[in-house]
Amino acid sequence: MQSLPGLDPARKHRALRWAFTVPLLLALAACGGDGDGQSSQKEGGGTPPITTPTAATGSVSGTVKSSVDSSPVAGATVSSGSVSTQTKADGTFELKGVTPAERAVLHVNASTFGEGLAVTSVVADQTSSVVVQLYPVGAVQTGAATSAMIVTVPNSPARVELPASGVVRPDGKPPVGDVTVALTPVQPAIDVNAMPGEYRVAMGNSVGLMESWGAINVTLTDSDGTRLNLGQGKTATIQIPVSTRSSVRPATIPLFYFDESIGLWKQEGTATLEGVAPNQYYKGTVSHFTYWNADQIMDTIYVSGCVNNNAAPAAGARAVVDGIDYSNTSSALTGADGKFRVPMKKNARATLTALSGANLSNTITVGPSDTDIDLGATCLNLVPLAHGVSIKLTWGERPYDVDSHLFAPDGSHVYYGNEGSLTAAPFANLDIDDIDSFGPEFVTLSRLMVGTYRYAVHNYSETFNPGMTGSPVRVELTQGGTTQVFTPPAGEGNFYSWNVFTLTVNAQCGVTVTPVNTWSNSPIPSTPVANPQYCTP
């Protein structure tokens, strides 16, 4: 496979610079020289104080959101090393005093959520920005530190087995009081962005990519909140629920853990496939806890293309590849010429889209191919802020076929039977229709009509083991630079359609999103308006 760029070698240069500078400053201060070889003192006697340089630090600002509905998470603790802060009521935070690093790792913890780990580049005297999604914790259990513990997640094969007297504090001493175990399964087949570290793997002096078959996060704390881990020579057994867009399920698979010191994944051990579909899992033994992932190193090819904005090259846009028949996502920034080169899995299929600030492009399908793909002069075209809307639909292995349905204010119905158009009315298009599990399906709107759009999801398979709620179905609406997440409400029963939300557009392109969250046997269309007009920002 081909490797990705590694870590910044400038760290060594900075370390050497300080190694020489600090002794030199101390030597000059100790001499107390005034330029003529004579000792000097301030009036009143005494020697000038020695000033030790303060290491430069950076800042990280961002927002913490719930993965369930994109609502802000208030009171979450965000930390890096010895510095920490808490999110405000709107989920925002600013963490100052962060040690510069190319891949700094932020720990994000909040009640009822599994731990989030965000990776970002931190530069001295600058502020970087991140958005962190937290996923609901699967199970929490408290027990005596001297007793063995088995923690399971309801309606899931996710499981961790801890040995008696098996965990310790960072200093190697026994826990204070009882031990609390938080177990959170991760489903990359539903949301490939659920995984920290961008699927990047440390491979000697290079960085590779992996694809996932599922992951879990295990967090251990004692009664005073101190983080715990397995003691020397102790091991635990874990079960990772299978969650992959791939049709292949290897009998054995490598295990990877997320190395929080470098912000990359590392391989350690293997796991064995057990259970019966759809409740299969990978079972393995581990000697420490963080995020654990059932993965394989991915053979990659590269997709080359371009991004335009108003027919001009779009510099600094992010091209994003999202696997269709494999669980991975990767991205790359465009250069000054608007061109990009982004990795994807060899002989696989993926979606490709571009983002730039609040602007977004249409979505296309790339692959399969066993060699690099060059899209030539066929560029992705960014849509201005006020016009662009993207709707992404994903789901589990069952039901096999779930469909997007968009009804425009003029009565147009965009779905698998009428995919629409981005260059002519209704300026809405079903970019991708998936019929064999997981998705994703994308609907893109390039111009907005004044009036109300309705969006619904239909269970085309008409099977309910599980239905759309248990699948689970997930809808991501991106508009105006923000993303909202929708998941099915209670009450599905044997209804085939979930009516998700409405978009109401005014003449100045202001958009109001209203959750609907009702069930019916067929999607509810919008009421057509006479002489529909398109909005003007």
Secondary structure, DSSP 8 states (H G I E B T S, - for coil): ---B----THHHHHHHHHHHHHHHHHHHHHHTB-SSS-B---TTS------------EEEEEEEEETTT--B-TT-EEEETTEEEE--TTSEEEEEEE--EEEEEEEEE-TTB--EEEEEEE-TT-EEEEEEEE-B-SEEEEE-TTS-EEEE-TTS--EEEE-TT-EE-TTS---SS-EEEEEEEE-TTT-GGGSGGGGEEEETTEEEEEEEEEEEEEEEE-TT--B-EE-TT--EEEEEE---S-S---SEEEEEEEETTTTEEEEEEEEEEES-TTS-EEEEEESS-SEEEEEEE--EEEEEEEEEETTEE-TT-EEEEEESSS--EEEEE--TTSEEEEEEETT--EEEEEEETTEEE--EEE---SS-EE-TT--EEEE-TTT-EEEEEE--SSSS-EEEEEE-TTS-EEBTTB-EESSSTT-EEEEE---SSS--EEEEESS-BSEEEEEEEEETT---TT-TTTTT-EEEEEETTEEEEE---S--TT--EEEEEEEEE-TT--EEEEEEEEEESS-------SS--B---
